[in-house]
Amino acid sequence: MLKNSYPRRVLDNIIKSKVNKLVCNEESNAKVERNTFYVKLPYIGKFSGITRQRINRILKRFCNDDFNIKLVFSSFKIRSLFGVKDPIPKGLRSLVVYKFTCSSSVACYVGETSRHFSTRINENLKTDKASHVYKHLMSCESGRQKCTPDCFSILDQATYISQLKIKEAIQARSQDFLRVGAIS
């Protein structure tokens, strides 16, 4: 506002009046809210209104006038109690950080993929000649014979590709592996 050449005293007066309004409203609300309690109940049609009337009648009979209970009704859906979706199979998950552990040596590799996990496993085992896993299996005869998709495990999952890259770096660091040159 100062950059728009408004005088300092005008700004101070506006700020002071806003603060005074907030403080006065909070003090008056605090007196009302002090003895007010909110109770959340599921909405069940016309019975919700009947329940409200009965509770108010009981409160008037047994409680002080300064004691106030507010009933809040919320919608309730049965599906909120259950998982609606089936879990995604491990092979069809995407945006995952994975770990390959060689079955015949101590070699490990941490990687990431934005495609289906099973697609990346097949590439690592058969077609991606530039992959560190593929290179390792070509140099390790016993590893190549014992290697199965079970040598791969999902370490983490991401929502975005940028998040995937960060999670891969964190996993590689926490597992004490380096992505490049982890498998020689």
ChimeraX attribute file (.defattr): number of C-alpha atoms within 10 A of each C-alpha:
attribute: neighborCount
match mode: 1-to-1
recipient: residues
	/A:1	8
	/A:2	8
	/A:3	5
	/A:4	6
	/A:5	7
	/A:6	10
	/A:7	10
	/A:8	10
	/A:9	9
	/A:10	10
	/A:11	12
	/A:12	10
	/A:13	11
	/A:14	10
	/A:15	11
	/A:16	11
	/A:17	11
	/A:18	10
	/A:19	12
	/A:20	11
	/A:21	10
	/A:22	10
	/A:23	12
	/A:24	11
	/A:25	11
	/A:26	13
	/A:27	11
	/A:28	10
	/A:29	11
	/A:30	12
	/A:31	10
	/A:32	13
	/A:33	14
	/A:34	11
	/A:35	12
	/A:36	14
	/A:37	11
	/A:38	11
	/A:39	10
	/A:40	10
	/A:41	14
	/A:42	12
	/A:43	15
	/A:44	13
	/A:45	9
	/A:46	8
	/A:47	10
	/A:48	16
	/A:49	12
	/A:50	10
	/A:51	14
	/A:52	14
	/A:53	12
	/A:54	11
	/A:55	14
	/A:56	14
	/A:57	11
	/A:58	10
	/A:59	15
	/A:60	12
	/A:61	10
	/A:62	8
	/A:63	10
	/A:64	9
	/A:65	10
	/A:66	9
	/A:67	14
	/A:68	18
	/A:69	13
	/A:70	13
	/A:71	16
	/A:72	13
	/A:73	15
	/A:74	11
	/A:75	9
	/A:76	12
	/A:77	10
	/A:78	6
	/A:79	8
	/A:80	8
	/A:81	8
	/A:82	8
	/A:83	8
	/A:84	8
	/A:85	6
	/A:86	6
	/A:87	8
	/A:88	9
	/A:89	9
	/A:90	12
	/A:91	14
	/A:92	11
	/A:93	17
	/A:94	20
	/A:95	20
	/A:96	25
	/A:97	26
	/A:98	22
	/A:99	21
	/A:100	20
	/A:101	19
	/A:102	23
	/A:103	17
	/A:104	14
	/A:105	10
	/A:106	8
	/A:107	16
	/A:108	23
	/A:109	22
	/A:110	28
	/A:111	24
	/A:112	25
	/A:113	20
	/A:114	18
	/A:115	13
	/A:116	15
	/A:117	24
	/A:118	17
	/A:119	13
	/A:120	20
	/A:121	23
	/A:122	13
	/A:123	16
	/A:124	20
	/A:125	20
	/A:126	13
	/A:127	12
	/A:128	15
	/A:129	13
	/A:130	10
	/A:131	14
	/A:132	21
	/A:133	27
	/A:134	19
	/A:135	16
	/A:136	20
	/A:137	21
	/A:138	14
	/A:139	12
	/A:140	15
	/A:141	12
	/A:142	14
	/A:143	18
	/A:144	17
	/A:145	11
	/A:146	12
	/A:147	18
	/A:148	14
	/A:149	13
	/A:150	10
	/A:151	14
	/A:152	19
	/A:153	17
	/A:154	17
	/A:155	15
	/A:156	15
	/A:157	19
	/A:158	18
	/A:159	11
	/A:160	10
	/A:161	14
	/A:162	9
	/A:163	12
	/A:164	21
	/A:165	19
	/A:166	13
	/A:167	20
	/A:168	24
	/A:169	18
	/A:170	13
	/A:171	20
	/A:172	20
	/A:173	13
	/A:174	9
	/A:175	13
	/A:176	12
	/A:177	17
	/A:178	16
	/A:179	17
	/A:180	11
	/A:181	9
	/A:182	16
	/A:183	21
	/A:184	13
